[in-house]
Amino acid sequence: MMIKRLSLIFLLLTGACQTRKMTYADTLTPWLGQSEERLMQAWGHPYNTFFIMPNEKVVSYIKFATHPMGGDDEPYAYEVAYDAIETPNYGNDTTSTNYYCQTSFTIRDDIVIDYSFNGDDCVVLY
């Protein structure tokens, strides 16, 4: 009985000590409350800007990339990953495929108030 209790305590302690892997959302959260100017300095000019109201807009950034197929896909395990768009694989290259990520920031009164992202390449690069 004592061994079972010690085993249970050990399992609970080792489970509690595991750290969560950083997600793409974790990398975007620090931008909340930052100025639009600072965002532009770090991310550059957006791919698209959509004005919601005179003092509110959404700016979007798009990243396209080609990665090897069958490679290490561990970073995707903690992300919302899905085929967002079908991108052609020119030259019939069967060893790599195309991916994309669109990241959008909502800006009100020159301050980042929200973010969203979609695509199959919205991952944390280690």
Backbone bond lengths (Angstrom), bond angles and torsions (degrees), N, CA, C in turn:
res aa  C-N    CA-C-N  psi(-1)  N-CA   C-N-CA  omega(-1)  CA-C   N-CA-C  phi
1 M - - - 1.447 - - 1.535 110.91 -
2 M 1.332 116.28 -42.26 1.458 120.99 -179.85 1.519 110.75 -64.11
3 I 1.333 117.73 -37.82 1.462 121.77 179.52 1.524 110.04 -64.84
4 K 1.329 117.10 -39.27 1.468 120.79 178.54 1.524 110.58 -63.41
5 R 1.326 116.15 -41.48 1.472 119.92 179.78 1.526 110.68 -65.82
6 L 1.335 115.94 -44.02 1.461 119.44 178.85 1.529 110.99 -63.83
7 S 1.328 116.45 -38.89 1.472 120.02 177.80 1.519 110.72 -64.10
8 L 1.317 117.01 -42.33 1.465 121.24 179.11 1.523 110.57 -64.35
9 I 1.324 117.44 -43.65 1.470 120.89 178.66 1.527 110.17 -62.34
10 F 1.334 116.51 -42.47 1.464 120.73 178.81 1.519 110.63 -61.12
11 L 1.315 117.44 -46.04 1.470 120.85 179.13 1.521 111.54 -61.75
12 L 1.319 117.28 -42.49 1.466 120.44 179.05 1.524 111.29 -64.41
13 L 1.323 116.56 -42.77 1.463 119.67 -179.65 1.523 112.10 -67.16
14 T 1.320 118.30 -42.25 1.467 119.56 -179.64 1.518 110.61 -68.79
15 G 1.320 117.90 -33.61 1.469 120.61 177.03 1.515 111.15 -68.34
16 A 1.312 117.69 -36.77 1.458 121.32 -179.30 1.517 111.95 -72.37
17 C 1.325 117.51 -24.07 1.457 120.83 -177.84 1.523 113.47 -86.55
18 Q 1.316 117.42 -9.36 1.457 119.63 179.67 1.522 109.01 -69.82
19 T 1.312 115.65 135.67 1.458 119.82 179.20 1.519 109.55 -96.60
20 R 1.298 114.83 147.12 1.453 121.87 179.51 1.516 108.96 -81.43
21 K 1.323 116.04 139.84 1.459 120.04 177.74 1.526 109.43 -73.24
22 M 1.327 115.68 146.50 1.451 121.20 178.84 1.529 109.91 -68.75
23 T 1.305 116.21 135.33 1.461 121.57 178.17 1.527 109.76 -103.06
24 Y 1.308 115.50 169.54 1.468 120.25 177.25 1.531 109.80 -62.14
25 A 1.329 117.09 -38.48 1.473 120.60 177.60 1.530 110.89 -60.15
26 D 1.326 116.81 -36.86 1.467 120.39 178.17 1.525 111.53 -60.72
27 T 1.333 117.17 -33.15 1.461 120.24 -179.97 1.524 112.03 -76.41
28 L 1.343 116.82 -20.32 1.468 120.56 -178.74 1.525 112.80 -92.15
29 T 1.311 117.39 -28.33 1.470 121.35 -176.61 1.531 113.32 -54.41
30 P 1.343 120.18 -40.30 1.467 118.71 179.16 1.538 114.23 -60.98
31 W 1.328 117.97 -15.85 1.459 119.85 178.80 1.519 112.62 -75.56
32 L 1.333 117.63 -18.08 1.464 120.13 177.88 1.523 109.24 -62.57
33 G 1.316 116.21 129.16 1.458 121.62 -178.75 1.522 114.19 89.21
34 Q 1.328 117.57 -7.70 1.465 121.11 179.12 1.535 109.93 -81.70
35 S 1.310 116.26 159.68 1.462 121.03 -179.95 1.526 110.48 -77.73
36 E 1.316 114.56 154.32 1.462 120.10 175.80 1.525 110.13 -61.20
37 E 1.311 117.09 -37.27 1.461 121.27 179.76 1.529 111.05 -60.36
38 R 1.321 115.87 -44.41 1.469 119.54 179.84 1.534 110.74 -65.41
39 L 1.336 116.42 -39.66 1.465 120.60 177.01 1.523 110.70 -60.17
40 M 1.327 116.53 -45.47 1.465 120.86 -179.44 1.533 111.55 -65.21
41 Q 1.320 116.85 -36.01 1.461 119.83 178.00 1.525 110.94 -63.69
42 A 1.318 116.53 -37.45 1.466 120.21 -177.36 1.528 112.79 -84.85
43 W 1.329 117.60 -39.71 1.461 121.48 -173.24 1.527 113.38 -100.46
44 G 1.326 117.27 -15.38 1.460 120.41 -177.10 1.520 111.13 85.50
45 H 1.320 116.14 -168.73 1.463 120.32 179.37 1.521 109.39 -75.64
46 P 1.339 116.79 138.03 1.464 119.19 -177.78 1.524 112.53 -70.11
47 Y 1.319 114.55 157.29 1.463 122.03 175.48 1.528 109.98 -69.10
48 N 1.337 116.09 -35.16 1.458 120.85 -176.73 1.524 109.48 -150.65
49 T 1.330 116.44 147.69 1.456 122.33 175.10 1.521 108.31 -130.23
50 F 1.323 115.75 129.65 1.464 121.64 179.86 1.520 107.91 -122.02
51 F 1.333 116.80 118.74 1.462 121.57 -178.84 1.522 109.44 -87.33
52 I 1.331 116.45 121.98 1.463 122.36 179.03 1.516 109.85 -89.40
53 M 1.327 116.42 -46.74 1.462 124.77 177.23 1.525 106.26 -142.64
54 P 1.312 117.65 171.12 1.469 117.89 -179.47 1.531 114.39 -56.23
55 N 1.328 118.00 -30.87 1.462 120.15 -177.77 1.541 112.67 -109.38
56 E 1.345 117.15 11.88 1.462 120.17 -178.43 1.521 110.48 -140.20
57 K 1.345 114.81 136.17 1.463 120.15 -179.73 1.522 109.88 -149.75
58 V 1.330 115.15 165.16 1.460 122.56 174.70 1.516 107.16 -119.77
59 V 1.322 116.09 125.27 1.463 121.27 176.43 1.524 107.56 -109.50
60 S 1.341 116.22 137.87 1.461 121.09 -176.04 1.518 111.38 -123.78
61 Y 1.319 114.02 142.79 1.457 122.76 176.25 1.522 107.75 -121.75
62 I 1.325 117.05 138.01 1.456 121.23 179.61 1.519 109.48 -123.59
63 K 1.321 114.99 134.31 1.458 121.90 178.17 1.527 108.18 -121.10
64 F 1.319 116.79 125.88 1.456 122.22 173.58 1.523 107.86 -110.06
65 A 1.323 116.64 142.91 1.458 120.24 179.86 1.523 110.01 -152.37
66 T 1.306 115.63 157.30 1.459 122.46 174.41 1.519 107.43 -118.70
67 H 1.328 115.73 127.53 1.465 121.61 -178.92 1.523 109.64 -125.84
68 P 1.309 116.97 155.16 1.470 119.75 176.06 1.524 111.03 -63.65
69 M 1.303 116.43 143.30 1.465 120.96 174.47 1.518 108.51 -80.92
70 G 1.320 116.18 146.66 1.457 120.58 177.00 1.510 113.36 75.01
71 G 1.324 117.39 11.98 1.459 120.61 179.19 1.511 110.97 -83.21
72 D 1.305 116.25 -166.49 1.455 122.01 -179.68 1.517 108.90 -70.43
73 D 1.326 116.83 116.82 1.453 119.76 -178.79 1.520 111.95 -111.14
74 E 1.325 117.66 17.79 1.455 121.67 -178.22 1.535 113.76 -55.67
75 P 1.348 120.91 -41.30 1.460 118.75 -179.97 1.520 113.46 -57.56
76 Y 1.345 118.29 -25.78 1.458 120.67 -178.42 1.521 112.23 -74.19
77 A 1.324 117.74 -16.44 1.453 120.49 -175.04 1.524 112.23 -63.33
78 Y 1.310 118.67 -26.73 1.457 121.56 -176.28 1.524 112.55 -109.59
79 E 1.303 117.70 13.67 1.454 122.42 -178.69 1.520 109.96 -116.36
80 V 1.318 115.17 161.57 1.457 120.46 169.97 1.519 105.04 -84.43
81 A 1.302 116.70 98.99 1.460 121.13 -175.22 1.517 109.53 -117.92
82 Y 1.294 116.36 128.90 1.454 121.71 177.31 1.511 108.12 -155.30
83 D 1.317 115.89 161.44 1.456 119.94 177.71 1.521 108.56 -73.39
84 A 1.313 116.50 103.54 1.458 120.76 -176.80 1.522 111.34 -81.60
85 I 1.302 116.54 -40.87 1.458 120.66 177.81 1.515 108.49 -142.27
86 E 1.287 115.98 152.78 1.456 120.78 175.89 1.516 107.76 -89.77
87 T 1.310 117.85 117.01 1.455 120.97 179.66 1.515 109.00 -109.52
88 P 1.305 117.43 137.22 1.461 119.50 -177.50 1.521 111.51 -68.96
89 N 1.290 115.52 147.67 1.460 121.59 176.56 1.527 106.27 -108.62
90 Y 1.304 116.29 90.83 1.456 121.87 -174.78 1.517 111.41 -64.75
91 G 1.310 115.54 143.22 1.455 121.04 178.03 1.513 113.14 81.41
92 N 1.333 116.47 6.85 1.465 121.38 179.66 1.521 112.46 53.71
93 D 1.311 116.28 37.68 1.462 122.00 178.57 1.527 108.26 -72.93
94 T 1.314 117.61 112.30 1.462 121.37 -178.50 1.523 112.50 -91.33
95 T 1.325 118.17 1.76 1.461 120.30 -179.40 1.519 112.88 -97.20
96 S 1.337 117.80 -8.99 1.459 120.30 178.60 1.519 109.30 -144.00
97 T 1.323 114.94 164.18 1.457 120.51 179.25 1.521 109.00 -143.32
98 N 1.323 116.62 164.04 1.466 122.61 -176.79 1.526 110.72 -96.92
99 Y 1.333 114.98 143.53 1.454 122.42 179.46 1.527 109.13 -133.96
100 Y 1.347 115.82 163.53 1.452 118.70 176.29 1.522 110.99 -151.41
101 C 1.342 114.99 159.21 1.461 121.57 175.50 1.523 108.15 -143.96
102 Q 1.319 115.75 128.50 1.467 120.87 173.73 1.523 107.40 -111.14
103 T 1.320 115.72 122.89 1.456 122.71 178.72 1.515 107.97 -115.50
104 S 1.337 116.47 128.41 1.462 121.34 -178.43 1.520 110.06 -123.52
105 F 1.324 115.00 142.35 1.458 122.22 177.22 1.522 108.61 -121.83
106 T 1.322 116.95 132.55 1.458 121.62 173.30 1.522 107.31 -91.68
107 I 1.321 115.03 129.06 1.470 121.22 -177.40 1.519 108.72 -121.63
108 R 1.323 115.74 125.59 1.465 121.64 176.42 1.522 108.11 -125.11
109 D 1.330 115.75 127.75 1.471 121.45 -179.12 1.528 111.11 51.54
110 D 1.342 115.80 43.56 1.464 124.12 176.44 1.526 114.74 66.94
111 I 1.340 117.65 18.24 1.456 122.50 178.46 1.537 109.27 -124.39
112 V 1.332 116.89 135.30 1.469 121.43 177.33 1.525 108.42 -70.99
113 I 1.350 115.73 121.51 1.467 119.50 -178.07 1.536 112.67 -113.83
114 D 1.331 118.23 -13.92 1.456 120.49 -178.16 1.527 109.40 -162.14
115 Y 1.308 116.01 165.01 1.465 121.30 175.45 1.520 108.46 -146.86
116 S 1.314 115.02 160.44 1.465 121.63 172.11 1.524 107.24 -152.28
117 F 1.317 115.86 162.78 1.461 119.92 177.71 1.515 109.06 -154.71
118 N 1.323 114.97 153.93 1.451 120.50 172.94 1.514 109.09 -153.16
119 G 1.295 115.63 160.76 1.450 121.34 -178.48 1.509 110.99 126.91
120 D 1.318 114.97 172.79 1.452 119.51 -177.04 1.527 112.90 -101.17
121 D 1.342 117.79 11.53 1.462 121.03 177.53 1.526 111.07 -130.78
122 C 1.336 116.34 26.82 1.472 120.93 177.15 1.522 106.85 -89.32
123 V 1.306 115.59 79.42 1.467 120.94 -175.13 1.519 109.70 -132.46
124 V 1.307 114.90 161.94 1.454 122.04 176.00 1.522 107.06 -83.34
125 L 1.314 116.65 129.50 1.455 120.69 176.07 1.514 108.32 -93.71
126 Y 1.304 116.47 125.24 1.476 120.83 -177.86 1.484 110.52 -93.21
